Amino acid sequence: MLNKMMKLALGLALPAMLMAGTASAEIRETTLKFASANNKGHPQVTGMEKFVEIVKEKSGGKIDVKLFPGGVLGGDVQTVSALQGGVVEMLVLNAGILASNVKAFGAVDLPFLFNSGEEADKIMDGPFGKSLTDKLPDTGLVGLAYWELGFRNLTNNRHPVTKLEDIKGLKIRTLQSPIPIELFNGLGANAVPLPYTELYTALETGTVDGQENPAANILNAKFFEVQKYMTVTRHQYNPQIVLISKVFWDKLNDEEKAVLQSAATEARDYQRTVSREVDAKAMAEIKATGMEVSELSPEETQKLRDAVKPIVDKFSGEIGADTVSLLFKELAAARGQ
């Protein structure tokens, strides 16, 4: 009787053992390249490092993610092309840059859109964010998660900016994306779109007078070495998107995809926390470098908001009425309106 029970137990256990063995064998030895424009020490790269840890753990060390920060594989636009061709497997970048691939992504570049990072999280992690990533596979890209770069602030090397009129005539480097270009031209500046990897040199040589980035970037890229004045404008919030090449993605099996997807989502929460902590500290550190930091009065901030309102109307048609409608519907829900 005991012998029969042992045989029965073994008979039940064996298929389960085989299934478990098959499941773990599903993940194959794979190496992939993960690129970014920011340097080591930046919250973007800290998130990438967390992603590597999680992937290693979840894959049992079988998926090896090699990091390429600092734009060593090229600027963002160039690296997006490399992903589409399957030359580079992963990239994290400002989501708005994808407006040149999918016009709906221009919505995240609309000025003075979010009141806080937490509000942005609700929108980007909800139906609106999904509506954007759903459009990516047709362009050879797959979106895994939204991370954060944060709120952008203005710096320049000519004079303090404390009112709208002070922006007039400044040559300001912007993202290579239509709305930021229009935004600064609309404020009276001369917008100069350039890859991030070329920005420090452009500031140093006087090719541009200024730029606009979150405090963490200003500190990490040492723009304080080539800029005298900073203004806390918070004129734009940048969600970042973690992308993977569809060419590469389509070669993966379901278990491998699940590892990368869950790792990107887990790393997202960690990265956002780090980003917000670093942003708060970076402002104090920037002041300590000797940069002159100005705050705009509520009245001047409102003047900026009023000056850029036509941009929302102008780009709504291009972005897509459905996309803009969903965005503002989700914003209203997030604010309990």
Residue, then its C-alpha position, 0 to 999 in steps of 0.5 A: m500500500l505504501n509503495k503504491m502511494m509513493k508511486l502515486a505521489l511521484g506520478l503527480a509530482l513528476p509532471a509538475m517538476l517537468m513543467a517547472g523545469t520547462a518554465s525556467a528553461e524558457i529564459r534563454e541566455t541573452t545580452l541587450k544594450f540599454a542606452s540613455a543620454n544622461n550621465k552616470g549618477h543621474p536619476q535616469v541612469t540610477g533607474m537603469e541600474k535598478f532595472v539591471e538588478i531586477v532583470k538579473e534576479k528575475s531571469g536567474g542571471k540569463i538576461d544580461v543588460k549592458l548600460f550605455p549612458g552619457g549618449v555614447l551610442g548617439g543622441d536620442v533621435q539617432t538612438v531611436s532609429a537604432l532601436q527601430g533597426g534592431v541595432v540597439e535593444m533598449l533606450v530611455l528618453n523624454a517621451g515628447i521626443l517621440a512626437s516625430n514618430v507618433k504625433a500623439f506623443g506631442a501631448v506630453d510636451l504641452p506647457f504647464l500641463f501637470n501640477s505635480g509629479e504625482e499627478a503626472d504619474k496618474i495620467m501616464d500610468g493610466p488610460f492616457g499613457k496606454s493610448l500612446t504606447d499602443k501606437l508605438p509598435d507600428t513604428g518599430l518600438v515597444g513602450l514598457a514604462y514611463w519614468e520621470l525626468g521632472f519639471r524643466n527650468l530655464t538657465n542662461n548666460r546673459h542676464p537674470v530672468t524674472k519676468l516674461e520680457d527678460i526671455k525676449g531675444l535669448k537663444i535657447r536650446t530646446l528639445q528636438s520636438p515641435i512644441p518646445i520649439e514653438l513654446f520658446n519662440g512664442l515667449g520671444a526667445n530664439a529656439v535652437p533645437l539640439p541633441y542633448t549630447e551637444l548642449y554643454t559645448a553649445l553653451e560653452t562656445g556661446t552657440v546658445d545663450g541658455q537652455e531648459n532642463p530639470a535641476a537634476n540635469i543642470l547639476n549632473a551635466k555641470f551646466f552651472e560651469v557655463q551658465k550664470y543664471m537660473t529661473v525656476t519656471r517649471h514650464q514643462y514636465n517630462p515623463q520619460i519612456v522606456l523603449i525596447s526595439k520591436v525587432f528584438w521584442d518579437k524574438l523574445n518568448d512570453e516569459e522573457k517579455a514578462v521579465l523585462q516588462s515587470a522589471a521596467t515597471e518595478a524600476r519605475d517606482y524606484q526611479r521616480t522616488v530617486s528623481r524627486e529626491v534628487d531634484a529637491k537636493a539639486m536646487a540647493e547644490i546649484k545655488a551652492t555653485g554660485m549660480e544666481v537662482s530667481e523665482l518667478s512671482p505668481e503674476e509673472t508665472q501667469k503671464l507665461r501661462d497666458a503667453v503659451k495658451p495659443i500653443v495648446d490650440k495650435f497643436s491640438g489638431e496635429i496631436g489629435a483631438d481624441t488624444v487631447s480630449l482624453l488627456f484633459k479628461e484624465l487630468a480632470a478626474a485626477r483633480g477630482q473635477 
